[in-house]
């Protein structure tokens, strides 16, 4: 399989309890032109034995030391060959056997670089979380289990930032969502069963907490309301003072002053 339509990247580490359900949901799809890249971080349980028990040439297994889930996902991007890339947790499953077929038959794929839908979340007992806006993404993240990326996205905005140990996907989502170079569209379809309690929902990512508002401040000009940008700049100044990053502090102060002037003059975002 030289150039499959879609590459499904699944990081694993001691995933023996859940991997079979995940792989079954993929390999039973009505659409068959895909590859599955198992990016294992040297599991010590029988994760690899379970993966190898599937006699399917579309399943590609790699096991080596990595620096966490996002490092594994970045390695998967490098090794993948599909036109589209999808990231699936080893404890998640595709929502129904026709999920990929439905997505790939959607007209949205013809004109966009990113297409995202919903997941069914056990935390909320319903789908999560509909159409996102710039403002909504400031406060909530899009589950990577609901997103399909054309591989050119990673060429344009880069891979996952390994500085963030559990929320690099939120950082990545902000970068493509706010980018004018990335065409995106929401589709009202449940893509996956999302297993709440995974790494990103369990471990606090202080580095992302520190950087998020500055990222939104620099990406959100002309997109977020001025009041929200002022809030972002205020948080950025506070965090920059704590970090003793003076250039960042001066820049955030400068933007905050300018934004307050714009607000007084009655300017608003487009």
NORVENHU-V978571 format. One record per run of one state. SS is the DSSP state (~ for helix, > for strand, _ for the rest). FROM is the first residue (numbers start at 1). TO is the last residue. If there is no record, write none. Layout:
SS FROM TO
SS FROM TO
//
This chain:
_ 1 5
> 6 12
_ 13 18
~ 19 27
_ 28 33
> 34 40
_ 41 46
~ 47 52
_ 53 58
> 59 63
_ 64 68
~ 69 79
_ 80 83
> 84 87
_ 88 92
> 93 94
_ 95 98
~ 99 104
_ 105 107
~ 108 111
_ 112 113
> 114 121
_ 122 125
> 126 128
_ 129 133
~ 134 139
_ 140 143
~ 144 146
> 147 150
_ 151 151
~ 152 157
_ 158 167
~ 168 177
_ 178 183
> 184 194
_ 195 198
~ 199 202
_ 203 205
~ 206 219
_ 220 225
~ 226 243
_ 244 245
~ 246 264
_ 265 270
//
